[in-house]
């Protein structure tokens, strides 16, 4: 018979996964509202990862996870310098990659890419509709016109979709 005062380790592990998923969704909401992903959320995800490792019912090769996140950060920084990704997107993708590690990085990137493509298409169609049908041009804070095909996309939403999918699949593998 088990002691009711001892908390099951897998219960804690699942709780950590849920908290990480919530943090990813908060980052996505922030990106939708302000086109900014808070450094605090990215740091929170990175800081929560050791708790995930400690509560895991099986051994986690945490160094491999760190190497994956580092590689994603380096590649993401290169994409940032070429204006393919925003700085917040790079930080969030690296933080989420830490969680995905070598086993789920392909899943994370595949679902993020798919969601990002749908998101970009939806934003482009909405901007085209506004500019062509409604004759309303999007403007920046300085009243500068934004062409419909250059509409900013909150890519943190796509990263959160990929991250939550990877977390869900990780929880099922346990």
Rosetta silent file (secondary structure, phi, psi, omega in degrees, C-alpha in Angstrom):
SEQUENCE: XXXXXXXXXXXXXXXXXXXXXXXXXXXXXXXXXXXXXXXXXXXXXXXXXXXXXXXXXXXXXXXXXXXXXXXXXXXXXXXXXXXXXXXXXXXXXXXXXXXXXXXXXXXXXXXXXXXXXXXXXXXXXXXXXXXXXXXXXXXXXXXXXXXXXXXXXXXXXXXXXXXXXXXXXXXXXX
SCORE:     score description
SCORE:     0.000 S_00000001
   1 L     0.000  136.682 -176.460    0.000    0.000    0.000 S_00000001
   2 L   -89.265  152.070  179.529    1.371    3.412   -0.922 S_00000001
   3 L   -77.743  125.177 -177.524    1.752    6.314    1.443 S_00000001
   4 L   -67.297  -15.963  179.531   -0.800    9.078    0.614 S_00000001
   5 L   -83.423  -14.024  179.085    1.740   11.742    1.603 S_00000001
   6 L   -91.949  123.555 -178.632    4.171   10.685   -1.123 S_00000001
   7 L   -85.117  132.871  179.076    3.381   12.307   -4.451 S_00000001
   8 L   -62.605  130.329 -177.486    3.716   10.093   -7.493 S_00000001
   9 H   -61.894  -36.531 -179.581    6.698   11.190   -9.608 S_00000001
  10 H   -68.606  -30.206  175.918    4.807   10.734  -12.884 S_00000001
  11 H   -63.628  -44.785  177.298    2.072   13.064  -11.567 S_00000001
  12 H   -63.286  -42.074 -179.600    4.702   15.775  -11.020 S_00000001
  13 H   -60.362  -46.757  178.049    6.212   15.050  -14.429 S_00000001
  14 H   -62.972  -38.015  177.719    2.845   15.479  -16.159 S_00000001
  15 H   -62.149  -40.398  178.384    2.286   18.676  -14.200 S_00000001
  16 H   -64.670  -41.121  177.682    5.590   20.086  -15.431 S_00000001
  17 H   -62.258  -40.275  179.296    4.617   19.246  -19.025 S_00000001
  18 H   -66.383  -42.471  178.142    1.279   21.029  -18.566 S_00000001
  19 H   -62.301  -41.203  177.799    2.976   24.108  -17.101 S_00000001
  20 H   -62.671  -42.080  179.030    5.396   24.173  -20.063 S_00000001
  21 H   -63.175  -41.573  178.523    2.484   23.938  -22.506 S_00000001
  22 H   -62.789  -42.238  178.582    0.704   26.804  -20.739 S_00000001
  23 H   -60.978  -40.137  178.220    3.877   28.922  -20.927 S_00000001
  24 H   -64.306  -40.440  178.918    4.085   28.254  -24.678 S_00000001
  25 H   -68.283  -35.969  175.820    0.461   29.295  -25.119 S_00000001
  26 H   -63.762  -41.287  177.090    1.058   32.475  -23.088 S_00000001
  27 H   -61.982  -40.742  179.028    3.984   33.292  -25.395 S_00000001
  28 H   -63.437  -43.565  178.889    1.731   32.734  -28.416 S_00000001
  29 H   -63.610  -40.222  177.394   -0.933   35.069  -26.998 S_00000001
  30 H   -62.351  -41.084  179.804    1.692   37.712  -26.290 S_00000001
  31 H   -66.227  -36.952  177.800    2.953   37.411  -29.859 S_00000001
  32 H   -65.312  -45.154 -175.189   -0.581   37.819  -31.231 S_00000001
  33 H   -71.060  -46.242 -169.488   -1.244   40.923  -29.108 S_00000001
  34 H  -121.732   -3.849 -171.615    2.072   42.769  -29.368 S_00000001
  35 L    57.268   35.232  178.049    4.253   40.843  -31.865 S_00000001
  36 L  -136.325  134.121  173.538    6.648   40.384  -28.942 S_00000001
  37 L  -108.262  119.022 -174.981    7.653   37.203  -27.140 S_00000001
  38 L   -63.419  137.911  173.585    8.796   38.020  -23.624 S_00000001
  39 H   -60.830  -33.171 -178.539   12.295   37.037  -22.567 S_00000001
  40 H   -61.738  -39.495 -179.809   10.754   36.027  -19.238 S_00000001
  41 H   -67.704  -42.726  178.814    8.616   33.338  -20.860 S_00000001
  42 H   -63.482  -43.212  178.024   11.589   31.922  -22.762 S_00000001
  43 H   -66.364  -36.085  176.858   13.720   31.964  -19.609 S_00000001
  44 H   -61.309  -44.642  179.027   10.865   30.376  -17.656 S_00000001
  45 H   -61.585  -42.965  179.022   10.725   27.511  -20.183 S_00000001
  46 H   -65.934  -42.672 -179.626   14.496   27.019  -19.941 S_00000001
  47 H   -68.809  -27.020  179.290   14.390   27.211  -16.131 S_00000001
  48 H   -77.803  -22.720 -175.583   11.516   24.712  -15.928 S_00000001
  49 H   -57.551  -43.065  177.949   13.386   22.112  -17.994 S_00000001
  50 H   -58.521  -33.696  176.907   15.561   20.807  -15.098 S_00000001
  51 H   -65.576  -37.190  175.038   12.375   20.068  -13.151 S_00000001
  52 H   -59.928  -45.120 -179.387   11.165   18.051  -16.159 S_00000001
  53 H   -64.798  -44.194 -177.232   14.427   16.069  -16.087 S_00000001
  54 H   -68.357  -29.430 -177.891   14.291   15.509  -12.317 S_00000001
  55 H   -94.948   -0.399 -177.401   10.672   14.308  -12.330 S_00000001
  56 L   -65.683  136.682  178.736   11.014   12.032  -15.354 S_00000001
  57 L   -75.720   -5.103  177.941   10.135    8.389  -14.695 S_00000001
  58 L  -137.467  167.910 -178.075   13.000    7.421  -17.019 S_00000001
  59 L   -71.246  133.911  176.452   16.466    8.800  -17.718 S_00000001
  60 L  -107.357  127.255  176.643   16.564   11.964  -19.845 S_00000001
  61 L   -81.320   74.893 -171.081   19.733   12.580  -21.838 S_00000001
  62 H   -60.102  -31.764  179.811   19.628   16.272  -20.903 S_00000001
  63 H   -63.963  -36.795  177.144   22.954   17.096  -22.561 S_00000001
  64 H   -65.029  -38.061  177.245   21.534   16.029  -25.926 S_00000001
  65 H   -62.799  -42.996  179.544   18.575   18.340  -25.329 S_00000001
  66 H   -64.042  -41.241  178.992   20.951   21.221  -24.573 S_00000001
  67 H   -64.168  -41.162  177.378   22.966   20.524  -27.745 S_00000001
  68 H   -61.513  -47.566  179.857   19.792   20.516  -29.865 S_00000001
  69 H   -61.151  -39.931  177.991   18.675   23.827  -28.328 S_00000001
  70 H   -63.384  -43.415  178.712   22.131   25.311  -28.940 S_00000001
  71 H   -63.522  -41.951  178.590   22.110   24.241  -32.588 S_00000001
  72 H   -64.276  -39.488  178.771   18.613   25.696  -33.057 S_00000001
  73 H   -63.456  -43.816  179.342   19.741   28.949  -31.420 S_00000001
  74 H   -64.499  -47.773  178.826   22.765   29.252  -33.741 S_00000001
  75 H   -64.696  -41.144  177.833   20.731   28.471  -36.871 S_00000001
  76 H   -62.621  -39.486  177.889   17.943   30.749  -35.654 S_00000001
  77 H   -63.292  -40.193  176.942   20.401   33.586  -35.085 S_00000001
  78 H   -61.981  -41.275  177.736   21.628   33.191  -38.663 S_00000001
  79 H   -66.664  -34.237  176.655   18.009   33.355  -39.853 S_00000001
  80 H   -64.064  -43.054 -179.131   17.470   36.449  -37.684 S_00000001
  81 H   -65.747  -23.216  177.487   20.433   38.217  -39.306 S_00000001
  82 L   -95.807    8.681  179.509   18.868   37.517  -42.711 S_00000001
  83 L    62.422   30.969  175.366   15.470   38.849  -41.503 S_00000001
  84 L   -89.088  -29.214 -179.730   13.761   35.456  -41.868 S_00000001
  85 L  -136.748  152.326  174.418   12.788   35.249  -38.184 S_00000001
  86 L   -82.227  161.501 -178.741   12.326   37.729  -35.365 S_00000001
  87 H   -61.475  -41.242  178.553   14.525   37.670  -32.291 S_00000001
  88 H   -64.655  -37.840  178.356   11.693   36.543  -30.013 S_00000001
  89 H   -63.135  -41.407  179.762   10.831   33.728  -32.399 S_00000001
  90 H   -63.716  -46.020  179.875   14.441   32.524  -32.328 S_00000001
  91 H   -62.715  -43.600 -178.912   14.566   32.590  -28.517 S_00000001
  92 H   -66.708  -42.446 -179.931   11.254   30.801  -28.185 S_00000001
  93 H   -63.023  -38.987  177.720   12.155   28.172  -30.779 S_00000001
  94 H   -66.017  -43.016  179.585   15.447   27.477  -28.987 S_00000001
  95 H   -63.685  -41.976 -179.991   13.693   27.219  -25.591 S_00000001
  96 H   -70.187  -33.849  177.459   11.044   24.880  -27.003 S_00000001
  97 H   -64.426  -31.873  175.458   13.748   22.843  -28.774 S_00000001
  98 H   -56.492  -42.294  179.589   15.351   22.255  -25.392 S_00000001
  99 H   -70.163  -40.409 -176.260   12.178   20.415  -24.414 S_00000001
 100 H   -66.991  -43.979 -179.358   11.902   18.527  -27.711 S_00000001
 101 H    62.246 -168.928 -175.644   15.457   17.230  -27.677 S_00000001
 102 H   -67.626  -27.986 -177.279   16.721   14.762  -30.261 S_00000001
 103 H   -77.546  -29.318 -174.257   13.639   12.516  -30.146 S_00000001
 104 H  -117.508    4.214 -177.182   11.040   15.219  -30.815 S_00000001
 105 H   -63.873  -39.090  178.859   12.935   17.920  -32.723 S_00000001
 106 H   -64.640  -42.133  177.267   11.672   16.670  -36.086 S_00000001
 107 H   -61.300  -47.262  179.210    8.097   16.642  -34.777 S_00000001
 108 H   -56.892  -50.541 -176.404    8.520   20.146  -33.356 S_00000001
 109 H   -68.340  -37.445  179.007    9.938   21.551  -36.591 S_00000001
 110 H   -64.841  -50.244 -179.151    7.421   19.758  -38.808 S_00000001
 111 H   -68.414  -34.961  176.517    4.367   20.928  -36.844 S_00000001
 112 H   -65.188  -43.384  179.393    5.833   24.420  -36.426 S_00000001
 113 H   -63.930  -44.738 -179.758    6.467   24.680  -40.175 S_00000001
 114 H   -63.350  -48.987  179.357    3.000   23.430  -41.049 S_00000001
 115 H   -63.917  -38.520  178.786    1.279   25.740  -38.559 S_00000001
 116 H   -64.870  -38.842  176.841    3.509   28.625  -39.644 S_00000001
 117 H   -64.383  -44.401  177.517    2.590   28.116  -43.294 S_00000001
 118 H   -63.911  -41.444 -179.821   -1.121   28.107  -42.484 S_00000001
 119 H   -64.461  -46.314  179.327   -0.707   31.134  -40.243 S_00000001
 120 H   -62.412  -41.697  177.918    1.242   33.099  -42.875 S_00000001
 121 H   -62.313  -45.173  179.877   -1.335   32.209  -45.517 S_00000001
 122 H   -62.581  -43.511  179.757   -4.202   33.306  -43.264 S_00000001
 123 H   -67.706  -38.073  179.205   -2.512   36.618  -42.418 S_00000001
 124 H   -66.874  -43.815  178.516   -1.656   37.281  -46.069 S_00000001
 125 H   -63.547  -42.604  178.800   -5.217   36.548  -47.229 S_00000001
 126 H   -63.476  -42.083  179.334   -6.646   38.746  -44.453 S_00000001
 127 H   -67.428  -40.217  177.725   -4.281   41.599  -45.332 S_00000001
 128 H   -64.095  -41.985  178.068   -5.057   41.246  -49.050 S_00000001
 129 H   -60.792  -46.713  178.699   -8.777   41.270  -48.267 S_00000001
 130 H   -60.482  -43.869 -174.213   -8.406   44.402  -46.155 S_00000001
 131 H   -77.924  -35.720 -176.044   -6.350   46.215  -48.777 S_00000001
 132 H   -91.334  -43.351 -175.026   -8.221   45.139  -51.923 S_00000001
 133 L   -88.381  -50.632 -176.519  -11.819   44.678  -50.818 S_00000001
 134 L   -87.270  -10.789 -179.044  -12.166   46.988  -47.843 S_00000001
 135 L    58.458   33.135  176.817   -9.583   49.498  -49.156 S_00000001
 136 L  -109.474  119.942  178.594   -8.029   49.693  -45.687 S_00000001
 137 L   -91.511  139.407  175.931   -4.252   49.738  -45.674 S_00000001
 138 E   -74.255  142.215 -179.574   -2.341   48.404  -42.694 S_00000001
 139 E  -129.860  152.889  174.886   -0.116   50.986  -41.038 S_00000001
 140 L   -85.526 -178.699  178.947    2.743   50.884  -38.594 S_00000001
 141 L   -63.406  -24.161  179.868    2.935   53.016  -35.462 S_00000001
 142 L   -95.045   16.870  179.469    4.625   55.732  -37.561 S_00000001
 143 L    66.283   20.947  177.355    1.714   55.663  -40.058 S_00000001
 144 L   -82.875  133.885  179.728    3.864   53.909  -42.643 S_00000001
 145 E   -71.430  141.018  176.514    1.885   51.695  -45.039 S_00000001
 146 E  -110.785  120.284  175.768    2.601   47.963  -44.948 S_00000001
 147 L   -61.128  148.652 -174.775    2.091   46.093  -48.227 S_00000001
 148 H   -56.752  -34.058 -176.652   -0.259   43.117  -47.810 S_00000001
 149 H   -82.526   -0.262  176.993    2.517   40.627  -48.592 S_00000001
 150 H  -115.244   18.932  179.149    4.765   42.073  -45.855 S_00000001
 151 L   -62.180  129.031  178.611    2.232   41.769  -43.054 S_00000001
 152 L   -65.841  140.234 -178.705    3.988   40.667  -39.847 S_00000001
 153 L  -114.882  128.500  177.755    3.045   37.172  -38.715 S_00000001
 154 L   -75.061   83.254 -173.505    3.081   36.191  -35.018 S_00000001
 155 L   -68.201  -13.239  174.700    5.185   33.095  -35.605 S_00000001
 156 H   -59.571  -27.113  177.256    5.204   32.378  -31.869 S_00000001
 157 H   -64.749  -44.957  179.578    1.755   30.881  -32.447 S_00000001
 158 H   -65.922  -40.439  178.546    3.230   28.313  -34.848 S_00000001
 159 H   -63.407  -41.192  177.678    6.111   27.573  -32.468 S_00000001
 160 H   -63.740  -40.310  177.173    3.615   27.040  -29.648 S_00000001
 161 H   -59.845  -47.385  178.246    1.588   24.667  -31.860 S_00000001
 162 H   -64.386  -41.316 -178.882    4.697   22.640  -32.619 S_00000001
 163 H   -66.821  -45.034  179.594    5.854   22.756  -29.001 S_00000001
 164 H   -65.430  -38.415  176.606    2.534   21.709  -27.493 S_00000001
 165 H   -61.395  -45.945  179.078    2.282   18.889  -30.039 S_00000001
 166 H   -62.622  -42.645  178.553    5.778   17.682  -29.111 S_00000001
 167 H   -62.097  -42.255  178.460    4.958   17.910  -25.392 S_00000001
 168 H   -60.658  -45.555  179.336    1.765   15.934  -25.902 S_00000001
 169 H   -65.747  -34.107  176.729    3.631   13.226  -27.790 S_00000001
 170 H   -65.725  -38.023 -178.834    6.316   13.183  -25.081 S_00000001
 171 H   -69.176  -29.595  179.981    3.656   12.671  -22.424 S_00000001
 172 H   -77.068  -25.100 -177.114    2.201    9.731  -24.348 S_00000001
 173 H   -76.844  -16.501 -176.351    5.589    8.033  -24.683 S_00000001
 174 L   -74.796    0.000    0.000    6.006    7.735  -20.907 S_00000001
